[in-house]
């Protein structure tokens, strides 16, 4: 009997690629674990050796069976042992047939075959299948005891004529056969249950690893989206301001060079601030071990500087605020970005705009942000406007809010966002 716990040849081990598992201890065990056919060959050779010993003993006993029949049964038994991993149920059935045939012709080596094969059923099939097979094997053991007690032709399986009552031989043979079969079944089901439990743990570990990798990939994707959104907001706004300042400086240079100089200085300051913000954002995704540069995210208190920059670019802005802002950094950042992106779109795409208006309404249930202008309606198919609106909608949607953008009631463009407030937040 073998105690190898390897799966049948040709089947999957269930161990996912890339999952590190401890190796079996010892060089021999590792080799047998990787080459189960070696174990099968050794067990088959041991069976043939034991069968040869029984054949020699039986040959000198009265009524020895024909040598050809014994050799055929030995070869069949060796095949059963060799194929028990791949076909445990079929080999168990053949083993019981050989057991009964061996009892009839007077050989005894076949008694090992049901033990080896029912152990294989317990290891490579379910526990229920093993116990159903045990019942069938117990019946076969009882039948073999009857056949051996009545028909055994030699002294290796002593017939009733030798002096012992047939019923005693049947009872003792049946009890002995069932007992050893029960032991083999218990050992096989115990080893099989342990192997299945370990395989389930390995599969669970692999599933957790896959889930971890998927979550990490999702987190990376979300981080990339966040960085792209931040860079769009920062760069688009800053470039729009710089372009407006540069165009104003070019127009003022012939007659008002001092105004042109101030405009270019503002453009340079805006560029430097933008470069610093971009460096900080890129620092969060670089691969070295240096800690990324940190800076506070924009908040409601920074709206004044934002409005001043837009006004410096030549767009008058009126701001009205109702209520008290909530001390929620994420909410303040979202409000800031909505105002920033809306004013940026007005600078970049507005036509004949003379004034923009920003209205903030901090209510008890939600904050409402409205940005409007009095210019001509921009083209809704503009790709830049489309990307900006998508970014604003994504930000607002994170809070369960919604954003609308379209032509104003009279003229111009109007962006309105309603962001529900978290009642648990301060």
C-alpha positions in Angstrom: 0.0 0.0 0.0 1.2 3.5 -0.8 0.6 6.7 1.1 1.4 9.0 -1.7 -1.0 11.9 -1.9 -0.2 12.9 -5.5 -3.2 13.3 -7.8 -3.8 10.8 -10.6 -1.5 11.1 -13.6 -2.7 13.5 -16.2 -4.9 15.6 -13.8 -4.3 19.1 -12.6 -2.7 19.6 -9.2 -4.9 22.7 -8.6 -1.9 24.8 -7.6 -2.0 28.1 -9.5 1.1 29.3 -11.3 3.1 31.8 -9.4 1.7 30.8 -5.9 4.7 29.9 -3.7 4.2 26.7 -1.8 6.6 24.8 0.5 8.3 21.9 -1.1 7.9 18.4 0.3 10.7 17.6 2.8 13.6 15.4 1.7 15.1 14.7 -1.7 13.3 11.3 -2.1 9.9 12.7 -1.2 10.3 15.6 -3.5 11.3 13.3 -6.4 8.4 10.9 -5.7 6.0 13.9 -5.5 7.2 15.1 -8.9 7.2 11.6 -10.4 4.2 9.6 -9.1 4.7 6.9 -11.8 7.9 5.8 -9.9 5.8 5.1 -6.8 3.3 3.2 -8.8 6.0 1.1 -10.4 7.6 0.3 -7.0 4.2 -0.8 -5.6 3.5 -2.9 -8.6 7.0 -4.5 -8.3 6.4 -5.2 -4.6 3.1 -6.8 -5.4 4.6 -9.0 -8.1 7.4 -10.1 -5.7 4.9 -11.0 -3.0 2.8 -12.8 -5.6 5.8 -14.8 -6.7 6.5 -15.9 -3.1 2.8 -17.1 -2.8 3.1 -18.9 -6.1 6.2 -20.8 -5.0 4.5 -21.7 -1.7 1.3 -22.7 -3.4 3.1 -24.8 -6.0 4.2 -27.3 -3.4 0.8 -27.5 -1.7 -1.8 -30.0 -2.8 -4.1 -29.0 -5.7 -1.8 -26.2 -6.9 -3.5 -24.1 -9.6 -2.2 -24.0 -13.1 0.9 -21.8 -13.5 -0.6 -19.9 -16.5 -3.7 -18.9 -14.5 -1.5 -17.7 -11.6 0.7 -15.7 -13.9 -2.3 -14.1 -15.6 -3.9 -13.2 -12.3 -0.5 -11.7 -11.1 -0.2 -9.5 -14.2 -3.8 -8.4 -13.8 -3.1 -7.5 -10.2 0.0 -5.6 -11.1 -2.1 -3.6 -13.7 -4.7 -2.9 -11.0 -2.0 -1.5 -8.7 -0.4 0.6 -11.5 -3.7 2.1 -12.7 -5.3 2.7 -9.3 -4.7 6.5 -9.4 -6.2 7.1 -12.8 -9.1 4.6 -12.5 -9.7 3.9 -8.8 -13.3 2.7 -9.1 -12.6 0.4 -12.0 -9.5 -1.1 -10.5 -11.4 -1.6 -7.2 -14.1 -3.6 -9.0 -11.4 -5.7 -10.8 -9.6 -6.2 -7.5 -12.7 -7.7 -5.9 -13.2 -10.0 -8.9 -9.5 -11.1 -8.6 -10.1 -11.6 -4.9 -13.0 -14.0 -5.4 -11.2 -15.8 -8.3 -8.1 -16.1 -6.1 -10.2 -17.6 -3.3 -11.6 -20.1 -5.8 -8.3 -21.3 -7.2 -6.5 -21.2 -3.9 -4.1 -18.2 -4.1 -4.0 -15.6 -1.4 -2.0 -12.6 -2.7 -5.2 -11.0 -4.2 -6.3 -10.0 -0.7 -4.1 -7.0 -0.9 -5.7 -5.6 -4.1 -9.0 -4.4 -2.5 -7.0 -2.7 0.3 -4.8 -0.8 -2.1 -7.6 0.3 -4.4 -10.1 1.3 -1.8 -7.3 3.5 -0.2 -7.0 5.1 -3.7 -10.7 5.7 -3.8 -10.6 7.5 -0.4 -7.6 9.6 -1.6 -8.7 10.5 -5.1 -12.5 10.4 -4.9 -15.0 11.6 -2.4 -15.5 10.3 1.1 -19.0 9.2 0.2 -17.8 7.2 -2.8 -15.2 5.5 -0.5 -17.8 4.3 2.0 -20.2 3.1 -0.8 -17.2 1.2 -2.2 -16.5 -0.2 1.3 -20.0 -1.7 1.5 -19.4 -3.3 -1.9 -16.0 -4.5 -0.8 -17.4 -6.0 2.4 -19.9 -8.0 0.4 -17.1 -9.2 -1.9 -15.0 -10.1 1.1 -17.9 -12.2 2.5 -18.4 -13.9 -0.9 -14.6 -14.6 -1.1 -14.7 -16.2 2.3 -17.6 -18.5 1.3 -15.8 -19.4 -1.9 -12.5 -20.0 -0.2 -14.1 -22.1 2.6 -15.9 -24.3 0.2 -13.8 -24.5 -2.9 -10.2 -23.7 -2.0 -8.2 -26.7 -3.3 -5.0 -26.3 -1.3 -3.7 -25.9 2.3 -3.0 -22.1 2.0 -6.8 -21.6 2.4 -7.8 -24.5 4.5 -11.0 -26.2 3.3 -13.7 -27.5 5.6 -12.4 -31.0 5.0 -9.3 -30.2 6.9 -11.3 -30.3 10.1 -12.6 -26.8 10.8 -16.3 -26.2 10.2 -17.1 -24.2 7.0 -19.2 -21.7 8.9 -16.3 -20.8 11.2 -14.1 -20.3 8.2 -16.7 -18.1 6.5 -17.3 -16.0 9.7 -13.6 -15.6 10.5 -12.6 -14.8 6.9 -15.5 -12.3 6.6 -14.7 -10.5 9.8 -11.0 -10.3 9.0 -11.6 -9.1 5.5 -14.0 -6.4 6.5 -11.8 -5.3 9.4 -8.7 -4.7 7.2 -10.9 -3.2 4.5 -12.3 -0.8 7.1 -8.8 0.2 8.2 -7.8 0.9 4.6 -10.9 2.9 4.0 -10.4 5.0 7.2 -6.8 5.7 6.2 -7.7 6.6 2.6 -10.6 8.9 3.5 -8.5 10.6 6.2 -5.6 11.3 3.7 -8.1 12.3 1.0 -9.9 14.7 3.2 -6.7 16.3 4.3 -5.5 16.6 0.7 -8.8 18.1 -0.4 -8.7 20.5 2.6 -5.2 21.6 1.7 -6.2 22.0 -2.0 -9.1 24.2 -0.9 -6.8 26.3 1.2 -4.4 26.7 -1.8 -7.3 27.6 -4.1 -8.6 30.1 -1.6 -5.1 31.6 -1.3 -4.9 31.9 -5.1 -8.4 33.5 -5.2 -7.4 36.0 -2.6 -4.2 36.7 -4.5 -6.2 37.2 -7.7 -8.6 39.5 -5.8 -5.7 41.4 -4.4 -4.2 41.9 -7.8 -7.5 43.0 -9.3 -8.1 45.5 -6.5 -4.6 46.8 -6.9 -5.2 47.2 -10.6 -8.5 49.0 -10.0 -6.7 51.2 -7.4 -4.0 52.0 -10.0 -6.6 52.8 -12.6 -8.5 55.1 -10.2 -5.3 56.8 -9.3 -4.4 57.3 -12.9 -7.9 58.8 -13.5 -7.5 61.1 -10.5 -4.1 62.3 -11.6 -5.3 62.8 -15.2 -8.3 64.7 -13.9 -6.1 66.9 -11.6 -3.6 67.6 -14.3 -6.4 68.5 -16.8 -7.9 70.9 -14.2 -4.6 72.5 -13.3 -2.9 72.6 -16.7 -6.0 73.6 -18.7 -6.8 76.5 -16.2 -3.2 77.7 -16.0 -2.7 77.6 -19.8 -5.9 79.4 -20.4 -4.9 82.2 -18.0 -1.4 82.3 -19.5 -2.8 82.6 -23.0 -5.2 85.3 -22.0 -2.4 87.2 -20.3 0.0 86.8 -23.2 -2.6 88.0 -25.7 -3.4 91.0 -23.4 0.3 91.8 -23.1 0.7 91.7 -26.9 -2.2 94.0 -27.4 -1.0 96.4 -24.7 2.7 96.4 -25.6 2.7 99.2 -28.2 0.9 101.8 -26.1 1.1 100.5 -22.5 4.4 98.6 -22.1 4.2 98.7 -18.3 0.8 96.9 -18.4 2.3 94.3 -20.8 5.2 93.7 -18.5 2.8 93.1 -15.5 0.8 90.7 -17.6 3.9 88.7 -18.6 5.0 88.6 -15.0 1.6 87.2 -14.0 1.9 84.7 -16.8 5.3 83.6 -15.6 4.0 83.3 -12.0 1.1 81.2 -13.2 3.5 79.0 -15.1 5.8 78.5 -12.1 2.9 77.6 -9.9 1.5 75.2 -12.4 5.0 73.5 -12.9 5.2 73.0 -9.1 1.7 71.4 -8.9 2.5 69.1 -11.9 5.8 68.0 -10.2 4.0 67.2 -7.0 1.3 65.2 -8.8 3.9 63.3 -10.9 5.8 62.6 -7.7 3.0 60.4 -6.5 3.5 58.0 -9.4 7.3 58.0 -9.8 9.1 54.7 -9.1 12.0 55.9 -6.9 12.0 55.7 -3.1 12.1 59.5 -2.6 9.0 60.8 -0.8 6.8 62.8 -3.0 6.5 66.5 -2.5 3.4 67.4 -0.4 1.2 70.5 -0.6 -2.3 71.3 0.6 -5.0 70.7 -1.9 -7.0 73.7 -3.0 -9.9 74.7 -0.7 -12.6 77.3 -0.5 -10.2 79.7 1.0 -8.2 79.6 -2.3 -11.1 80.7 -4.4 -10.1 84.3 -4.0 -6.7 83.7 -5.6 -8.4 81.8 -8.4 -10.9 84.6 -9.1 -8.1 87.1 -9.0 -6.1 85.1 -11.6 -9.1 84.9 -13.8 -9.8 88.6 -13.5 -6.1 89.3 -14.1 -6.6 87.4 -17.4 -9.3 89.9 -18.4 -12.5 88.3 -17.3 -14.5 90.1 -14.6 -16.0 87.7 -12.1 -18.7 88.3 -9.5 -18.9 85.9 -6.6 -21.9 85.5 -4.2 -21.9 83.1 -1.3 -24.8 82.0 0.9 -24.4 80.0 4.1 -21.3 78.7 5.8 -18.9 76.3 4.0 -18.6 72.9 5.5 -15.2 71.8 6.8 -14.8 68.9 4.4 -11.5 69.0 2.4 -12.8 66.6 -0.3 -16.0 68.6 -0.7 -14.1 71.9 -0.8 -11.7 70.5 -3.4 -14.6 69.4 -5.6 -16.3 72.8 -5.3 -13.0 74.5 -6.2 -12.4 72.3 -9.2 -15.9 72.9 -10.5 -15.5 76.6 -10.3 -12.0 76.4 -11.8 -13.0 74.3 -14.7 -16.1 76.3 -15.5 -14.2 79.6 -15.5 -11.4 78.0 -17.5 -14.0 76.9 -20.2 -15.3 80.5 -20.2 -11.8 81.8 -20.8 -11.0 79.3 -23.5 -14.3 78.9 -25.3 -16.4 81.9 -24.4 -17.2 84.3 -27.1 -18.1 88.0 -26.4 -18.1 87.4 -22.7 -18.2 90.6 -20.6 -18.7 89.1 -17.2 -18.9 85.7 -15.3 -20.8 85.0 -12.2 -20.1 82.4 -9.4 -22.8 81.5 -6.9 -22.2 79.2 -3.9 -25.2 78.2 -1.8 -24.2 76.2 1.3 -27.5 74.7 2.4 -28.2 72.2 5.2 -28.8 69.3 2.8 -26.5 70.2 -0.2 -24.2 72.7 -1.6 -25.1 74.2 -5.0 -22.5 75.7 -7.3 -23.5 77.8 -10.3 -21.1 79.4 -12.8 -22.6 81.4 -15.7 -21.5 84.0 -18.2 -23.2 86.4 -20.6 -21.3 85.4 -23.8 -22.3 83.4 -26.8 -23.1 79.7 -26.4 -20.0 77.6 -27.2 -20.1 74.6 -29.4 -21.3 71.5 -27.5 -19.1 69.3 -29.7 -15.9 71.0 -28.6 -13.6 68.1 -27.4 -11.9 70.3 -24.7 -15.3 71.3 -23.2 -16.4 67.6 -23.3 -13.4 66.4 -21.4 -13.8 69.2 -18.8 -17.5 68.4 -18.3 -16.7 64.7 -17.9 -14.2 65.4 -15.2 -16.6 67.7 -13.3 -19.4 65.2 -13.5 -17.1 62.4 -12.2 -16.0 64.6 -9.2 -19.6 65.5 -8.4 -20.8 61.9 -8.8 -18.4 60.7 -6.1 -20.6 62.6 -3.6 -23.8 61.3 -5.1 -24.5 64.6 -6.8 -25.2 65.7 -10.3 -24.0 68.4 -12.7 -25.8 70.0 -15.6 -24.3 72.3 -18.2 -25.9 74.1 -21.1 -27.1 77.5 -22.4 -28.3 80.0 -19.8 -31.8 81.2 -19.5 -31.1 84.4 -21.5 -27.7 83.9 -23.1 -24.3 82.6 -22.3 -23.3 79.3 -20.7 -24.4 77.9 -17.4 -22.9 75.2 -15.2 -24.8 74.0 -12.1 -23.8 71.3 -9.7 -25.7 70.1 -6.7 -23.6 68.1 -4.2 -25.4 66.4 -1.2 -23.9 66.9 2.2 -22.9 64.0 4.4 -24.9 64.5 7.6 -22.1 62.8 9.6 -19.5 65.3 8.5 -18.8 68.3 10.7 
